[in-house]
Amino acid sequence: MKLEFIRNTMTSAGKARIGQVLELPEQESKDLVKLSRCVPYVSQELVDRSIGLSDETKPVKRGRPKKNV
C-alpha cells in the first residue's frame, strides 16, 4: 500500500520524511494510518490551467482603452 507521510517517523524501510511516498506492507501501513503518521496516497492528475498561452484563449484586457493623443 502506498502511503504519503504527514509526520517524520521510522518504518521497516528506514526513516520517512514529511511528504515522502513509500510502499509498505499492508499491516504496517494500517498501523501507521491509525497513529496519524501518514495517509493513503492518491495520485492526482495535473490539469493545465494556464491562460493566454495559446491563440484560442487570449486573456481579456480590463479597464479603459487608452486615448490616442
FENLINRA-V169832 format. One record per residue. N is the residue number from 1. RES is the residue in three letters. PSI is psi as a letter, one per 20 degrees, with the letter a starting at -180 (999 if undefined). NEAR is the number of other ideal C-beta (glycine too) atoms within 12 Angstrom. Layout:
n | res | psi | near
N | RES | PSI | NEAR
N | RES | PSI | NEAR
//
This chain:
n | res | psi | near
1 | MET | p | 21
2 | LYS | p | 20
3 | LEU | q | 32
4 | GLU | p | 26
5 | PHE | p | 29
6 | ILE | i | 21
7 | ARG | q | 21
8 | ASN | p | 15
9 | THR | r | 26
10 | MET | p | 17
11 | THR | a | 24
12 | SER | h | 16
13 | ALA | i | 19
14 | GLY | b | 12
15 | LYS | q | 14
16 | ALA | p | 26
17 | ARG | r | 19
18 | ILE | p | 15
19 | GLY | i | 15
20 | GLN | q | 23
21 | VAL | p | 22
22 | LEU | q | 27
23 | GLU | o | 19
24 | LEU | r | 29
25 | PRO | q | 16
26 | GLU | g | 14
27 | GLN | g | 12
28 | GLU | h | 23
29 | SER | h | 29
30 | LYS | g | 16
31 | ASP | g | 19
32 | LEU | h | 30
33 | VAL | h | 24
34 | LYS | h | 12
35 | LEU | j | 18
36 | SER | k | 13
37 | ARG | h | 26
38 | CYS | r | 32
39 | VAL | q | 21
40 | PRO | p | 20
41 | TYR | p | 20
42 | VAL | o | 11
43 | SER | p | 9
44 | GLN | p | 7
45 | GLU | p | 6
46 | LEU | p | 7
47 | VAL | p | 6
48 | ASP | o | 9
49 | ARG | k | 8
50 | SER | q | 11
51 | ILE | p | 11
52 | GLY | j | 12
53 | LEU | i | 11
54 | SER | r | 10
55 | ASP | h | 7
56 | GLU | h | 9
57 | THR | m | 12
58 | LYS | q | 10
59 | PRO | q | 12
60 | VAL | p | 8
61 | LYS | p | 9
62 | ARG | q | 6
63 | GLY | a | 6
64 | ARG | q | 6
65 | PRO | q | 7
66 | LYS | q | 7
67 | LYS | q | 5
68 | ASN | o | 4
69 | VAL | 999 | 3
//
